[in-house]
């Protein structure tokens, strides 16, 4: 929904560190979602709580966002869903995410640009706090300090990678294009605003942070929501793919998926709601006592329903249930492909036709949210190999993935295409594998392809040219007004 706002979200958040639902005794004297710097860095256990709070921020409505949170506002899941409905495979048929689907939620006074900005700068600001203070914590060991800083650096890199791709075109189009302000130190309300950095500068910092994280983080972790070595390697694979550094992308994709075997067709159909799934490298946990009901990813995405004799639908998961799959996208799937998770009833022929059943919430609304899977790493490696001219290796990787996705593995077909055609085939495989996980328009931008909407699409029909400015967001208006060093607004 479009709402003009008068309050600014800046990168200079206040002097509190959001902690989410940390231990009650730790938060006795402060609000339940915040702790003072003194408390947050009073002991190694307190830093653990601070890091836990950053992950809670990743699935909550952003604070200090300069906009009124709505039921499309739930952190990184909201961020990823935005990029899927802005692509060509998923649609919003009504209500929340319609403006994103219409490519009409990017202007400086709209909620959309504030929410994407806030979701990621909240992560960055709190990560900066950890990096600045970890070494000062009483009783901390050198190993603890290195791991705390490494985890915070990975989260900071994750936020900047999201922002760079939101507010600018792909790196390979123009590394010297202006992206977003690069803030790397702990800030206060009096800190002077930073100018926009170039994509080259932002990506240089992202790589520095991720390489340190990959070096210093262990594989072991307390929960799969936390960044470990595999997650840092997976983020490096994504970043190197975006930058066109194919050998590094392939190398880190192989490393990231170690210990995470591809799931079976039966596991695929269980509903992408449990981060204990062995293929998941990274996910956000959701508990029944913290679920946000209608204001959630599953509320819009879980499309399972029954139909009564009068033709009325009853959805299994109460919510908005308003995300649909484009019919031309559905046609890409072989009937034996377990990934064909769409529901259609006989006689339905309009844009309300295909609901998405890939994501099935749990009965207590505690379904977890996926952030990274081994399958993506197979596809990153496959694309990188294809771009390096190693067609046989790329074909084999796609074939191995398909064998794990078909209910009858013998029905899986190995690619025979080569060169540019193989790269396009891998992109289609990415679409079939990763829909609903935040790669829709991001891949179109990365590959510098046009946005093609055919079939039962209802908005922005036809072809939108590659590298269209409709694909990048403008900056929050008051951010540019209140920061005299900011630089030019996006078109």
Secondary structure per residue as TSV (DSSP state, phi and psi in degrees):
chain	resnum	aa	ss	phi	psi
A	1	X	-	360.0	145.8
A	2	X	-	-98.1	123.0
A	3	X	-	-138.0	129.3
A	4	X	-	-75.4	143.3
A	5	X	-	-129.7	150.6
A	6	X	-	-114.6	-2.0
A	7	X	S	-107.4	135.9
A	8	X	-	-93.0	143.3
A	9	X	-	-100.9	124.5
A	10	X	-	-118.7	169.2
A	11	X	S	-74.7	-4.5
A	12	X	-	-100.3	76.1
A	13	X	-	-68.9	164.3
A	14	X	-	-66.8	-176.5
A	15	X	S	-90.3	40.9
A	16	X	-	-126.6	155.0
A	17	X	E	-116.1	114.4
A	18	X	E	-65.9	134.0
A	19	X	-	-124.7	-6.8
A	20	X	-	63.4	-138.1
A	21	X	S	-98.1	69.8
A	22	X	-	-86.4	-176.3
A	23	X	-	-59.2	137.5
A	24	X	G	-60.0	-41.7
A	25	X	G	-65.7	-25.7
A	26	X	G	-74.4	-23.6
A	27	X	G	-115.3	24.7
A	28	X	T	-60.9	-34.0
A	29	X	T	-106.3	7.4
A	30	X	S	-134.1	164.6
A	31	X	-	-56.0	158.4
A	32	X	T	-68.1	-14.6
A	33	X	T	-113.0	14.6
A	34	X	E	-152.3	155.3
A	35	X	E	-142.2	151.9
A	36	X	-	-70.4	161.4
A	37	X	H	-59.0	-38.8
A	38	X	H	-60.6	-42.6
A	39	X	H	-71.1	-42.5
A	40	X	H	-64.7	-25.2
A	41	X	T	-123.4	34.8
A	42	X	S	-87.9	-15.9
A	43	X	S	-165.6	162.6
A	44	X	H	-57.5	-37.2
A	45	X	H	-63.7	-35.4
A	46	X	H	-67.3	-37.2
A	47	X	H	-65.7	-39.0
A	48	X	H	-56.9	-43.5
A	49	X	H	-64.2	-39.0
A	50	X	H	-62.5	-43.5
A	51	X	H	-64.2	-40.9
A	52	X	H	-57.9	-38.7
A	53	X	H	-63.1	-34.0
A	54	X	H	-63.6	-41.4
A	55	X	H	-65.8	-34.3
A	56	X	H	-64.0	-40.0
A	57	X	H	-57.1	-33.1
A	58	X	T	-67.6	-15.9
A	59	X	T	-124.0	21.6
A	60	X	S	-118.5	163.9
A	61	X	-	-61.6	133.1
A	62	X	-	-61.6	139.5
A	63	X	T	-87.2	159.6
A	64	X	T	52.6	37.6
A	65	X	-	-90.8	-8.3
A	66	X	S	74.5	15.9
A	67	X	S	-150.3	158.1
A	68	X	-	-78.4	120.2
A	69	X	-	-59.0	141.2
A	70	X	-	-126.3	-171.8
A	71	X	T	-81.7	7.9
A	72	X	T	-110.5	19.7
A	73	X	-	-119.5	96.7
A	74	X	-	-150.1	52.0
A	75	X	T	68.1	-138.8
A	76	X	H	-64.4	-37.4
A	77	X	H	-56.7	-39.3
A	78	X	H	-63.7	-43.3
A	79	X	H	-57.7	-48.4
A	80	X	H	-67.2	-39.0
A	81	X	H	-66.0	-35.0
A	82	X	H	-55.9	-46.6
A	83	X	H	-73.0	-23.9
A	84	X	H	-74.1	-43.9
A	85	X	H	-74.7	-17.4
A	86	X	T	-81.3	-4.8
A	87	X	S	-91.1	-150.7
A	88	X	S	-116.2	-0.4
A	89	X	S	-106.5	-31.1
A	90	X	E	-115.0	155.6
A	91	X	E	-137.7	156.0
A	92	X	E	-110.3	114.7
A	93	X	-	-85.1	-15.9
A	94	X	S	-169.9	160.4
A	95	X	S	69.0	-138.0
A	96	X	T	-61.4	139.4
A	97	X	T	78.0	5.5
A	98	X	H	-66.5	-43.6
A	99	X	H	-65.2	-36.5
A	100	X	H	-63.0	-44.3
A	101	X	H	-59.8	-35.4
A	102	X	T	-82.5	4.7
A	103	X	T	55.6	38.4
A	104	X	-	-131.3	45.3
A	105	X	-	-138.4	31.9
A	106	X	-	-110.7	-7.0
A	107	X	S	-73.0	159.6
A	108	X	T	-62.4	-23.7
A	109	X	T	-101.1	4.8
A	110	X	S	-88.6	153.9
A	111	X	H	-59.2	-38.5
A	112	X	H	-55.8	-47.1
A	113	X	H	-71.8	-31.9
A	114	X	H	-65.7	-42.4
A	115	X	H	-68.6	-41.4
A	116	X	H	-66.9	-39.0
A	117	X	H	-62.1	-49.9
A	118	X	H	-68.9	-40.1
A	119	X	H	-55.1	-38.5
A	120	X	H	-92.8	-37.4
A	121	X	H	-70.8	-25.5
A	122	X	H	-62.0	-42.8
A	123	X	H	-62.1	-47.1
A	124	X	H	-62.6	-46.7
A	125	X	H	-61.3	-43.8
A	126	X	H	-72.4	-33.4
A	127	X	H	-64.3	-40.1
A	128	X	H	-59.6	-38.3
A	129	X	H	-61.4	-42.7
A	130	X	H	-65.3	-46.1
A	131	X	H	-60.6	-40.1
A	132	X	H	-72.7	-26.0
A	133	X	H	-114.5	-12.1
A	134	X	G	-57.7	-40.3
A	135	X	G	-70.1	-16.0
A	136	X	G	-93.4	-3.6
A	137	X	S	-69.4	128.6
A	138	X	T	-60.9	134.1
A	139	X	T	77.8	6.8
A	140	X	-	-78.2	142.4
A	141	X	-	-90.1	164.1
A	142	X	H	-63.9	-37.3
A	143	X	H	-64.5	-44.2
A	144	X	H	-61.5	-46.5
A	145	X	H	-57.6	-47.9
A	146	X	H	-61.8	-40.6
A	147	X	H	-73.2	-38.5
A	148	X	H	-61.4	-47.8
A	149	X	H	-65.0	-38.8
A	150	X	H	-63.7	-43.2
A	151	X	H	-65.3	-42.2
A	152	X	H	-65.3	-38.2
A	153	X	H	-63.2	-40.5
A	154	X	H	-63.2	-41.3
A	155	X	H	-66.8	-39.7
A	156	X	H	-62.4	-43.0
A	157	X	H	-62.6	-41.5
A	158	X	H	-58.0	-45.6
A	159	X	H	-63.9	-42.9
A	160	X	H	-70.3	-33.2
A	161	X	H	-63.8	-42.2
A	162	X	H	-62.3	-46.5
A	163	X	H	-66.3	-42.7
A	164	X	H	-59.6	-38.8
A	165	X	H	-81.9	-19.1
A	166	X	H	-79.0	-43.0
A	167	X	S	-106.0	14.1
A	168	X	S	-157.0	163.3
A	169	X	-	-71.8	179.5
A	170	X	-	-64.8	152.0
A	171	X	T	-54.0	-41.7
A	172	X	T	-71.3	-16.0
A	173	X	T	-71.6	-44.6
A	174	X	-	-166.2	97.3
A	175	X	T	-61.8	-19.6
A	176	X	T	-90.7	0.6
A	177	X	S	-66.6	145.3
A	178	X	E	-72.4	135.7
A	179	X	E	-113.3	-105.4
A	180	X	E	-129.8	161.4
A	181	X	E	-60.9	136.9
A	182	X	-	-103.7	102.6
A	183	X	-	-109.7	118.5
A	184	X	-	-120.7	-1.2
A	185	X	S	-116.6	163.4
A	186	X	-	-64.2	135.0
A	187	X	-	-118.5	159.5
A	188	X	-	-129.5	177.3
A	189	X	T	-64.4	-18.3
A	190	X	T	-95.0	-2.8
A	191	X	S	-67.9	136.5
A	192	X	-	-71.7	137.7
A	193	X	-	-64.6	150.5
A	194	X	-	-97.2	151.8
A	195	X	-	-78.1	165.9
A	196	X	E	-64.7	132.2
A	197	X	E	-92.4	160.7
A	198	X	E	-76.8	162.8
A	199	X	H	-57.4	-40.4
A	200	X	H	-58.3	-44.5
A	201	X	H	-67.0	-41.9
A	202	X	H	-65.7	-45.4
A	203	X	H	-69.0	-32.2
A	204	X	H	-60.6	-43.1
A	205	X	H	-68.8	-40.0
A	206	X	H	-57.9	-46.5
A	207	X	H	-65.7	-39.8
A	208	X	H	-60.1	-47.4
A	209	X	H	-63.3	-44.4
A	210	X	H	-71.1	-35.1
A	211	X	H	-67.8	-36.8
A	212	X	H	-66.6	-42.7
A	213	X	H	-61.8	-44.8
A	214	X	H	-63.5	-35.0
A	215	X	H	-70.8	-41.7
A	216	X	H	-99.6	-15.3
A	217	X	-	-86.5	143.5
A	218	X	-	-85.9	171.0
A	219	X	S	-75.7	-36.8
A	220	X	-	-68.3	150.5
A	221	X	-	-160.3	163.9
A	222	X	S	-79.4	-23.3
A	223	X	S	-160.5	155.3
A	224	X	T	-72.3	-8.7
A	225	X	T	-74.7	-19.4
A	226	X	S	-85.8	145.6
A	227	X	-	-71.8	129.8
A	228	X	-	-124.5	-168.3
A	229	X	H	-60.1	-42.2
A	230	X	H	-60.7	-42.2
A	231	X	H	-64.5	-44.5
A	232	X	H	-59.4	-40.2
A	233	X	H	-66.4	-39.8
A	234	X	H	-64.4	-39.9
A	235	X	H	-65.2	-39.1
A	236	X	H	-61.6	-40.7
A	237	X	H	-60.7	-42.8
A	238	X	H	-63.4	-46.0
A	239	X	H	-66.2	-44.6
A	240	X	H	-64.8	-34.7
A	241	X	H	-63.2	-44.2
A	242	X	H	-61.1	-34.7
A	243	X	H	-87.0	-4.6
A	244	X	T	75.9	21.7
A	245	X	-	-97.9	85.0
A	246	X	H	-67.4	-42.2
A	247	X	H	-63.2	-43.1
A	248	X	H	-67.3	-38.8
A	249	X	H	-60.4	-45.7
A	250	X	H	-64.6	-43.3
A	251	X	H	-61.1	-48.3
A	252	X	H	-73.9	-28.0
A	253	X	H	-63.1	-41.4
A	254	X	H	-62.9	-45.3
A	255	X	H	-63.9	-42.4
A	256	X	H	-63.3	-34.7
A	257	X	T	-87.2	0.2
A	258	X	T	-62.1	129.8
A	259	X	T	85.1	4.5
A	260	X	-	-129.8	80.8
A	261	X	-	-68.7	151.6
A	262	X	-	-61.4	139.2
A	263	X	-	-74.1	162.7
A	264	X	-	-86.2	165.8
A	265	X	H	-56.5	-36.1
A	266	X	H	-64.6	-43.9
A	267	X	H	-65.3	-37.5
A	268	X	H	-56.2	-43.8
A	269	X	T	-79.7	-1.4
A	270	X	T	-73.3	-17.6
A	271	X	-	116.2	13.3
A	272	X	S	49.7	51.3
A	273	X	-	-131.6	6.8
A	274	X	-	-139.8	112.0
A	275	X	T	-75.4	2.3
A	276	X	T	-73.7	-12.9
A	277	X	S	-51.5	127.0
A	278	X	T	-61.8	-26.2
A	279	X	T	-75.4	-24.4
A	280	X	E	-68.4	125.0
A	281	X	E	-88.9	-32.4
A	282	X	E	-152.6	137.4
A	283	X	E	-157.8	163.9
A	284	X	E	-104.4	124.2
A	285	X	-	-76.9	149.5
A	286	X	-	-132.5	128.3
A	287	X	-	-108.4	157.3
A	288	X	G	-61.0	-35.4
A	289	X	G	-81.1	-5.3
A	290	X	G	-118.7	3.4
A	291	X	-	-67.3	151.3
A	292	X	-	-115.1	23.8
A	293	X	T	52.0	-112.2
A	294	X	T	-70.9	-29.8
A	295	X	S	-87.3	67.1
A	296	X	S	-155.4	161.2
A	297	X	H	-58.3	-48.5
A	298	X	H	-65.2	-29.1
A	299	X	H	-58.7	-40.7
A	300	X	H	-88.1	-31.3
A	301	X	H	-93.1	-34.2
A	302	X	-	-70.8	107.8
A	303	X	-	-107.0	17.1
A	304	X	-	-67.9	136.5
A	305	X	E	-153.5	163.0
A	306	X	E	-117.9	160.3
A	307	X	E	-125.5	128.8
A	308	X	-	-85.6	-179.1
A	309	X	T	-62.4	-26.4
A	310	X	T	-85.6	-1.5
A	311	X	-	87.8	12.1
A	312	X	-	-85.6	138.6
A	313	X	E	-87.4	143.0
A	314	X	E	-127.0	116.9
A	315	X	E	-81.3	141.0
A	316	X	S	-64.6	-41.7
A	317	X	S	-103.2	114.1
A	318	X	-	-64.5	131.9
A	319	X	S	168.3	-154.1
A	320	X	-	-87.9	-30.7
A	321	X	-	48.1	44.0
A	322	X	-	-112.4	7.6
A	323	X	E	-92.2	135.2
A	324	X	E	-126.5	156.5
A	325	X	E	-99.0	137.5
A	326	X	-	-67.5	140.6
A	327	X	H	-65.6	-33.1
A	328	X	H	-67.8	-31.5
A	329	X	H	-68.3	-45.1
A	330	X	H	-59.3	-34.9
A	331	X	T	-64.9	-16.8
A	332	X	T	-71.9	-17.6
A	333	X	S	-90.7	133.2
A	334	X	-	-68.3	143.1
A	335	X	T	-57.3	-25.9
A	336	X	T	-86.8	0.5
A	337	X	B	-82.5	118.2
A	338	X	T	-62.8	-18.5
A	339	X	T	-76.7	-6.5
A	340	X	-	-77.2	73.5
A	341	X	-	-103.2	76.3
A	342	X	E	-137.0	150.3
A	343	X	E	-118.7	132.6
A	344	X	-	-142.9	136.0
A	345	X	-	-98.2	151.5
A	346	X	T	-55.7	134.8
A	347	X	T	92.0	-8.1
A	348	X	-	-84.4	121.7
A	349	X	-	-131.2	10.1
A	350	X	S	-108.5	-169.0
A	351	X	T	-70.6	-10.7
A	352	X	T	-87.6	13.3
A	353	X	-	-73.9	-57.3
A	354	X	-	-100.1	109.2
A	355	X	E	-86.6	161.4
A	356	X	E	-100.3	123.6
A	357	X	-	-115.5	12.4
A	358	X	S	-62.9	-38.4
A	359	X	S	-106.2	106.9
A	360	X	-	-111.1	112.6
A	361	X	-	-69.1	157.1
A	362	X	-	-80.5	163.2
A	363	X	T	-62.4	-28.9
A	364	X	T	-95.7	14.2
A	365	X	S	65.3	30.3
A	366	X	-	-106.3	25.8
A	367	X	-	-62.2	135.7
A	368	X	-	-78.3	162.7
A	369	X	E	-115.4	129.2
A	370	X	E	-84.1	137.3
A	371	X	E	-116.7	-28.0
A	372	X	E	-160.3	136.2
A	373	X	E	-133.1	160.2
A	374	X	H	-62.7	-34.2
A	375	X	H	-58.2	-39.5
A	376	X	H	-60.2	-37.6
A	377	X	H	-68.1	-37.6
A	378	X	H	-58.3	-43.2
A	379	X	H	-74.5	-33.2
A	380	X	H	-63.0	-47.0
A	381	X	H	-62.0	-42.3
A	382	X	H	-60.6	-46.6
A	383	X	H	-64.4	-43.3
A	384	X	H	-61.3	-42.6
A	385	X	H	-62.9	-42.2
A	386	X	H	-62.2	-40.1
A	387	X	H	-70.8	-21.9
A	388	X	T	-87.8	3.2
A	389	X	T	82.4	10.1
A	390	X	-	-94.6	68.0
A	391	X	H	-63.1	-41.2
A	392	X	H	-59.6	-45.5
A	393	X	H	-64.6	-41.0
A	394	X	H	-64.8	-43.6
A	395	X	H	-61.0	-40.8
A	396	X	H	-65.5	-38.6
A	397	X	H	-64.0	-43.5
A	398	X	H	-64.6	-40.1
A	399	X	H	-62.9	-43.1
A	400	X	H	-61.6	-39.9
A	401	X	H	-65.7	-46.1
A	402	X	H	-61.7	-37.0
A	403	X	H	-62.2	-28.9
A	404	X	T	-87.3	-3.3
A	405	X	T	-109.7	-20.5
A	406	X	B	-87.6	136.5
A	407	X	S	-61.1	-28.6
A	408	X	S	-117.1	99.5
A	409	X	G	-54.0	-27.8
A	410	X	G	-67.1	-18.3
A	411	X	G	-82.0	-11.8
A	412	X	-	-69.3	138.0
A	413	X	-	-112.7	132.9
A	414	X	-	-78.0	136.5
A	415	X	-	-59.0	146.8
A	416	X	-	-118.6	-5.2
A	417	X	-	-71.9	162.1
A	418	X	-	-137.9	166.7
A	419	X	H	58.5	-136.0
A	420	X	H	-62.3	-34.6
A	421	X	H	-66.0	-37.9
A	422	X	H	-66.6	-40.5
A	423	X	H	-60.9	-40.9
A	424	X	H	-66.2	-37.7
A	425	X	H	-65.7	-36.8
A	426	X	H	-67.3	-37.0
A	427	X	H	-61.9	-43.2
A	428	X	H	-62.0	-39.5
A	429	X	H	-64.1	-38.0
A	430	X	H	-60.5	-43.0
A	431	X	H	-62.4	-43.1
A	432	X	H	-69.7	-31.6
A	433	X	H	-84.0	-36.8
A	434	X	H	-113.0	8.5
A	435	X	T	-59.2	139.7
A	436	X	T	84.4	-0.6
A	437	X	S	-111.5	11.1
A	438	X	S	98.0	18.2
A	439	X	-	-110.3	-1.9
A	440	X	H	-51.7	-79.1
A	441	X	H	-72.6	-27.3
A	442	X	H	-59.4	-40.1
A	443	X	H	-70.5	-37.6
A	444	X	H	-60.7	-43.1
A	445	X	H	-65.3	-47.1
A	446	X	H	-60.3	-41.0
A	447	X	T	-84.5	-3.5
A	448	X	T	53.0	50.4
A	449	X	-	-104.0	158.5
A	450	X	-	-73.7	157.1
A	451	X	E	-89.3	117.5
A	452	X	E	-112.5	115.7
A	453	X	E	-118.2	113.8
A	454	X	-	-128.7	-177.0
A	455	X	T	67.7	-132.5
A	456	X	T	-90.8	20.1
A	457	X	-	-59.3	147.7
A	458	X	-	-117.9	-3.7
A	459	X	S	-137.5	144.3
A	460	X	S	49.5	57.2
A	461	X	-	-72.9	159.5
A	462	X	E	84.8	-142.6
A	463	X	E	-115.2	122.9
A	464	X	E	-100.6	124.9
A	465	X	-	-58.5	154.1
A	466	X	T	-57.4	146.4
A	467	X	T	59.7	29.7
A	468	X	-	-65.7	143.9
A	469	X	G	-69.5	-10.5
A	470	X	G	-65.2	-17.7
A	471	X	G	-86.6	-9.7
A	472	X	S	-118.2	144.0
A	473	X	-	-85.2	151.1
A	474	X	-	-81.8	165.0
A	475	X	-	-87.6	150.1
A	476	X	-	-52.3	132.1
A	477	X	H	-57.9	-47.3
A	478	X	H	-72.9	-19.0
A	479	X	H	-64.6	-43.6
A	480	X	H	-73.2	-30.4
A	481	X	H	-72.7	-44.3
A	482	X	H	-83.3	-11.1
A	483	X	-	-112.7	99.3
A	484	X	T	-66.0	-15.5
A	485	X	T	-94.8	2.0
A	486	X	-	-59.1	-51.8
A	487	X	-	109.2	-168.0
A	488	X	-	-71.3	149.6
A	489	X	-	-76.7	151.2
A	490	X	-	-69.7	153.7
A	491	X	-	-69.5	360.0
